[in-house]
Amino acid sequence: MDPLSHAVTGGALAAAAARPQERRHAVLIGAGAGMAPDIDVLFRSASDPLLHLDFHRGFTHSLAFAPGGAVLTALLFFPFLRGGLAFGKIYLFALLGWLHHGLLDAATSYGTQLWWPFSGARVAWNWVSVVDPLYTVPALVLLTVAVTAPKRRPRATHLAVAWMLAYLALCAWQQHRAVNAGHEVAARRGHAPAIVEAKPSIFNNILFRTLYEDGGQYYVDAVRVGYLSRPRYFKGAAVPVFDASEAFPGLPPDSVLAGDIERFRHFSMGYLYQPPDAPETVADLRYSMLPDSIEPLWGIRVDPERADRHAPFEHFRDAGQETRERFIRLLFGSREAEK
């Protein structure tokens, strides 16, 4: 999730484990440790555009690395706080902040290497959007009350933690409903996919993007699961499942470019396709500006004539007025959104 959400979550968890006189320091340490795993965004290379995809949400986000990461964070804070807190307490608050980070990121749809070094699999539970104000803002308000109120009672801190857990549970339930709705949509088409993915769209847990594969085709649709209403389906589109040997038959399988395609496949958790209007691009089907669209959000450009060079990574964001208006119509279930 976004850095503010991680700071709030880490701060709240640390504060919940602190005594009243330690609470402000606990929030500071937990918030800092909560954001620290995202230091992996600095791992970039001018010659290898995909290096940041290999490392982001990589080893720094794993549960196995968290104890060591917490030590590093505690050592940074210790010179400034050793007069008020023992190193053990600083480490505890840092560990709570660091541990939550990978778990919270795994609750999104991006993919997090939670089990590194035992597995390089990218975990994505698809519960919550990478940015969701309904998760962050109430918890931030409660945490602010906990550290600024005159008596600084722990109740507000505990309420902040309770809110975050309850909201994640709601998101998981909404995602479960969206998956079931996706299976129903597939059944109407005569399909019976083993897996239907449902990924929340930005800022909410009502509107989902559903994905499944059948007969060599990926099917993308939007599903709206209102809290008090039956799921509604908005038809999307279908694209062929990407096959590198068919798309680029002359590409040497041991070339740098072929390796980049496989690296991008791992990052995209297998959901690769070629946009119909950009066959030179291999894109990530998990994301689009609109949940029922196959317009890519990002991808790599493949030039078989340069098989010895790394593939450029490109963004294709269209956040124009028409896109924003259609997103709002989908979010509120407007009849005008139906195709």
Secondary structure per residue as TSV (DSSP state, phi and psi in degrees):
chain	resnum	aa	ss	phi	psi
A	1	M	-	360.0	-178.0
A	2	D	-	-71.2	158.4
A	3	P	H	-57.6	-37.6
A	4	L	H	-62.7	-42.4
A	5	S	H	-61.9	-40.4
A	6	H	H	-68.0	-38.6
A	7	A	H	-63.8	-44.5
A	8	V	H	-64.5	-45.1
A	9	T	H	-64.4	-47.8
A	10	G	H	-62.1	-42.1
A	11	G	H	-63.8	-41.3
A	12	A	H	-67.6	-42.4
A	13	L	H	-64.7	-42.4
A	14	A	H	-65.9	-42.2
A	15	A	H	-64.1	-34.7
A	16	A	H	-66.0	-23.9
A	17	A	T	-96.2	2.5
A	18	A	S	-102.3	156.5
A	19	R	-	-77.7	159.5
A	20	P	G	-52.8	-40.5
A	21	Q	G	-74.5	-12.3
A	22	E	G	-99.5	-5.9
A	23	R	H	-62.8	-42.5
A	24	R	H	-64.9	-43.2
A	25	H	H	-64.9	-37.8
A	26	A	H	-62.3	-42.6
A	27	V	H	-61.9	-43.6
A	28	L	H	-61.4	-46.9
A	29	I	H	-68.1	-47.1
A	30	G	H	-62.0	-38.7
A	31	A	H	-67.3	-43.2
A	32	G	H	-63.2	-45.0
A	33	A	H	-68.4	-31.3
A	34	G	H	-65.3	-31.1
A	35	M	H	-90.6	-19.8
A	36	A	G	-57.3	-39.1
A	37	P	G	-58.4	-22.3
A	38	D	G	-76.4	8.4
A	39	I	G	-62.5	-16.4
A	40	D	G	-66.6	-11.4
A	41	V	G	-67.8	-14.6
A	42	L	G	-81.2	-11.0
A	43	F	-	-81.2	91.7
A	44	R	-	-134.7	162.4
A	45	S	-	-143.9	131.6
A	46	A	S	-68.1	-27.4
A	47	S	S	-91.3	-15.4
A	48	D	-	-130.8	91.5
A	49	P	T	-62.2	-19.1
A	50	L	T	-92.5	-1.0
A	51	L	H	-60.1	-38.9
A	52	H	H	-66.6	-26.6
A	53	L	H	-72.8	-33.7
A	54	D	H	-65.1	-37.5
A	55	F	H	-96.5	-31.6
A	56	H	T	-67.0	132.5
A	57	R	T	58.5	38.1
A	58	G	S	-100.9	-130.3
A	59	F	G	-62.9	-30.3
A	60	T	G	-68.1	-16.1
A	61	H	G	-98.0	-0.8
A	62	S	S	-79.7	153.9
A	63	L	T	-66.9	-32.7
A	64	A	T	-68.3	-31.1
A	65	F	T	-83.2	-18.6
A	66	A	H	-55.8	-45.5
A	67	P	H	-59.3	-40.5
A	68	G	H	-70.0	-40.0
A	69	G	H	-61.9	-37.3
A	70	A	H	-65.8	-35.6
A	71	V	H	-61.4	-47.0
A	72	L	H	-60.3	-42.9
A	73	T	H	-65.7	-43.3
A	74	A	H	-62.5	-38.1
A	75	L	H	-65.0	-32.3
A	76	L	H	-69.4	-37.9
A	77	F	H	-82.7	-28.5
A	78	F	H	-56.1	-44.0
A	79	P	H	-59.7	-27.1
A	80	F	H	-91.2	-20.6
A	81	L	H	-121.5	4.5
A	82	R	T	-65.1	-20.2
A	83	G	T	-75.8	-20.0
A	84	G	T	-114.0	-23.4
A	85	L	S	-135.0	141.4
A	86	A	-	-71.7	155.4
A	87	F	H	-60.4	-35.3
A	88	G	H	-59.9	-40.4
A	89	K	H	-69.3	-42.4
A	90	I	H	-59.6	-42.3
A	91	Y	H	-64.4	-41.8
A	92	L	H	-58.5	-47.7
A	93	F	H	-65.4	-38.1
A	94	A	H	-66.7	-39.5
A	95	L	H	-64.1	-42.6
A	96	L	H	-62.0	-40.8
A	97	G	H	-66.2	-43.2
A	98	W	H	-72.5	-41.0
A	99	L	H	-61.6	-39.3
A	100	H	H	-67.6	-25.8
A	101	H	H	-59.7	-51.9
A	102	G	H	-64.5	-37.7
A	103	L	H	-65.5	-42.6
A	104	L	H	-67.8	-39.4
A	105	D	H	-66.0	-35.2
A	106	A	H	-65.4	-22.6
A	107	A	T	-74.7	-10.0
A	108	T	S	-92.7	-169.7
A	109	S	S	-106.5	2.9
A	110	Y	S	-72.4	-38.4
A	111	G	-	106.2	121.2
A	112	T	B	-132.1	132.4
A	113	Q	-	-80.6	70.4
A	114	L	T	-67.2	-29.6
A	115	W	T	-101.8	8.7
A	116	W	T	-55.6	141.0
A	117	P	T	-93.4	8.0
A	118	F	T	-79.1	-23.6
A	119	S	-	-154.3	142.1
A	120	G	-	-94.3	8.0
A	121	A	-	-61.5	143.0
A	122	R	-	-95.4	117.4
A	123	V	B	-90.3	129.9
A	124	A	-	-145.0	107.7
A	125	W	-	-85.3	-13.1
A	126	N	-	62.1	32.0
A	127	W	-	-83.8	-44.8
A	128	V	S	-131.6	149.9
A	129	S	-	-68.9	155.6
A	130	V	S	-65.0	-21.4
A	131	V	S	-135.2	116.7
A	132	D	-	-140.7	102.1
A	133	P	H	-59.2	-29.0
A	134	L	H	-68.8	-23.0
A	135	Y	H	-79.8	-45.9
A	136	T	H	-84.1	-47.2
A	137	V	H	-62.9	-50.7
A	138	P	H	-58.9	-39.9
A	139	A	H	-65.9	-37.9
A	140	L	H	-64.5	-41.9
A	141	V	H	-62.5	-47.3
A	142	L	H	-64.7	-39.2
A	143	L	H	-67.5	-37.4
A	144	T	H	-62.7	-42.1
A	145	V	H	-61.4	-40.7
A	146	A	H	-63.3	-31.9
A	147	V	H	-102.4	-8.6
A	148	T	H	-115.2	-20.7
A	149	A	S	-63.5	146.1
A	150	P	S	-52.6	-44.7
A	151	K	S	-87.8	-16.3
A	152	R	-	46.3	54.1
A	153	R	-	-68.6	149.0
A	154	P	T	-72.7	-12.7
A	155	R	H	-58.0	-41.5
A	156	A	H	-64.5	-37.5
A	157	T	H	-63.3	-45.9
A	158	H	H	-66.1	-35.1
A	159	L	H	-65.1	-36.7
A	160	A	H	-62.6	-45.7
A	161	V	H	-64.8	-42.4
A	162	A	H	-62.1	-40.8
A	163	W	H	-61.7	-46.4
A	164	M	H	-62.0	-43.1
A	165	L	H	-66.7	-42.4
A	166	A	H	-65.3	-39.2
A	167	Y	H	-68.7	-39.8
A	168	L	H	-63.3	-37.5
A	169	A	H	-63.7	-41.0
A	170	L	H	-62.1	-43.2
A	171	C	H	-61.4	-41.7
A	172	A	H	-62.7	-40.0
A	173	W	H	-66.2	-42.1
A	174	Q	H	-63.1	-41.0
A	175	Q	H	-65.6	-37.9
A	176	H	H	-61.2	-42.5
A	177	R	H	-64.3	-39.7
A	178	A	H	-66.0	-39.3
A	179	V	H	-61.8	-45.3
A	180	N	H	-61.0	-40.9
A	181	A	H	-63.9	-37.6
A	182	G	H	-63.3	-39.3
A	183	H	H	-64.3	-38.4
A	184	E	H	-64.4	-41.0
A	185	V	H	-62.6	-43.6
A	186	A	H	-62.1	-41.7
A	187	A	H	-62.6	-35.9
A	188	R	H	-61.5	-28.8
A	189	R	T	-88.1	-0.8
A	190	G	T	82.5	18.6
A	191	H	-	-102.5	152.4
A	192	A	-	-136.9	66.9
A	193	P	-	-67.7	144.8
A	194	A	S	-69.6	-33.6
A	195	I	-	-130.2	131.4
A	196	V	-	-119.7	122.0
A	197	E	E	-90.9	140.7
A	198	A	E	-131.9	116.9
A	199	K	E	-117.8	128.7
A	200	P	E	-67.3	143.3
A	201	S	-	-81.5	171.3
A	202	I	T	-64.0	139.8
A	203	F	T	73.9	7.7
A	204	N	-	-157.7	169.2
A	205	N	S	-126.3	33.1
A	206	I	S	-111.1	-41.0
A	207	L	E	-104.3	121.6
A	208	F	E	-121.2	153.3
A	209	R	E	-102.0	121.3
A	210	T	E	-104.5	143.9
A	211	L	E	-137.0	137.5
A	212	Y	E	-156.1	164.1
A	213	E	E	-117.6	137.4
A	214	D	E	-153.7	127.7
A	215	G	T	59.2	36.4
A	216	G	T	78.8	12.2
A	217	Q	E	-124.5	141.8
A	218	Y	E	-94.1	137.3
A	219	Y	E	-116.3	128.5
A	220	V	E	-118.6	129.8
A	221	D	E	-142.7	168.6
A	222	A	E	-111.5	139.7
A	223	V	E	-129.4	128.5
A	224	R	E	-106.1	122.5
A	225	V	-	-116.9	85.9
A	226	G	-	-64.3	152.5
A	227	Y	T	-61.8	-36.7
A	228	L	T	-119.7	21.6
A	229	S	S	-137.2	161.8
A	230	R	-	-70.9	151.9
A	231	P	-	-60.0	143.9
A	232	R	E	-120.2	143.5
A	233	Y	E	-114.6	136.1
A	234	F	E	-122.3	116.7
A	235	K	E	-63.6	135.2
A	236	G	E	-106.6	-118.4
A	237	A	E	-152.5	173.1
A	238	A	E	-126.6	144.8
A	239	V	E	-138.2	151.5
A	240	P	E	-66.4	145.8
A	241	V	-	-64.6	135.1
A	242	F	-	-71.5	133.7
A	243	D	-	-130.0	110.8
A	244	A	H	-61.3	-37.3
A	245	S	H	-67.4	-30.3
A	246	E	H	-83.3	-38.9
A	247	A	H	-71.4	-39.5
A	248	F	S	-134.0	74.3
A	249	P	T	-62.8	-25.8
A	250	G	T	-91.5	3.8
A	251	L	S	-79.1	120.1
A	252	P	-	-60.5	129.0
A	253	P	T	-65.0	-18.8
A	254	D	T	-101.2	14.0
A	255	S	S	-80.9	163.9
A	256	V	H	-59.8	-42.5
A	257	L	H	-66.1	-42.1
A	258	A	H	-62.6	-38.6
A	259	G	H	-63.3	-38.0
A	260	D	H	-65.5	-37.1
A	261	I	H	-61.5	-42.0
A	262	E	H	-69.5	-35.6
A	263	R	H	-63.1	-41.5
A	264	F	H	-70.0	-31.6
A	265	R	H	-64.0	-42.1
A	266	H	H	-63.5	-44.7
A	267	F	H	-60.7	-40.8
A	268	S	T	-84.6	5.1
A	269	M	T	56.6	34.1
A	270	G	T	92.2	-12.8
A	271	Y	-	-86.6	72.4
A	272	L	E	-104.0	147.1
A	273	Y	E	-157.4	166.4
A	274	Q	-	-108.3	117.8
A	275	P	-	-56.9	135.5
A	276	P	T	-55.0	-34.8
A	277	D	T	-94.6	7.1
A	278	A	-	-147.3	69.0
A	279	P	T	-64.9	-15.8
A	280	E	T	-81.5	-3.0
A	281	T	E	-107.3	136.3
A	282	V	E	-108.6	118.4
A	283	A	E	-117.0	166.0
A	284	D	E	-96.2	111.1
A	285	L	T	-75.0	-10.1
A	286	R	T	-65.6	-24.5
A	287	Y	-	-129.2	145.8
A	288	S	-	-158.5	162.4
A	289	M	S	-63.8	-29.3
A	290	L	S	-118.3	138.4
A	291	P	T	-68.2	-17.8
A	292	D	T	-104.1	12.5
A	293	S	-	-105.7	153.3
A	294	I	-	-108.0	13.0
A	295	E	-	-70.1	126.1
A	296	P	-	-71.9	153.1
A	297	L	S	-94.4	-35.9
A	298	W	E	-157.1	163.5
A	299	G	E	-175.7	-176.5
A	300	I	E	-117.1	147.5
A	301	R	E	-98.2	125.6
A	302	V	-	-107.5	121.9
A	303	D	-	-122.4	98.5
A	304	P	G	-59.1	-19.6
A	305	E	G	-73.5	-13.2
A	306	R	G	-121.9	53.1
A	307	A	T	-66.2	-17.5
A	308	D	T	-90.6	4.0
A	309	R	S	-116.5	153.1
A	310	H	-	-69.4	147.0
A	311	A	-	-75.8	135.5
A	312	P	-	-68.2	143.4
A	313	F	E	-99.7	129.4
A	314	E	E	-129.8	147.5
A	315	H	E	-103.7	145.6
A	316	F	-	-132.5	62.0
A	317	R	-	-87.9	129.3
A	318	D	-	-124.3	95.1
A	319	A	-	-108.6	37.2
A	320	G	-	-70.7	175.5
A	321	Q	H	-60.8	-42.0
A	322	E	H	-61.4	-42.0
A	323	T	H	-64.7	-44.2
A	324	R	H	-63.2	-41.8
A	325	E	H	-65.8	-39.7
A	326	R	H	-67.9	-38.0
A	327	F	H	-59.5	-44.3
A	328	I	H	-62.0	-41.4
A	329	R	H	-63.4	-41.2
A	330	L	H	-65.0	-43.7
A	331	L	H	-60.5	-38.6
A	332	F	T	-95.3	4.3
A	333	G	T	69.8	33.1
A	334	S	-	-66.2	141.8
A	335	R	G	-61.4	-27.8
A	336	E	G	-66.1	-18.7
A	337	A	G	-78.4	-15.1
A	338	E	-	-75.5	135.6
A	339	K	-	-86.6	360.0
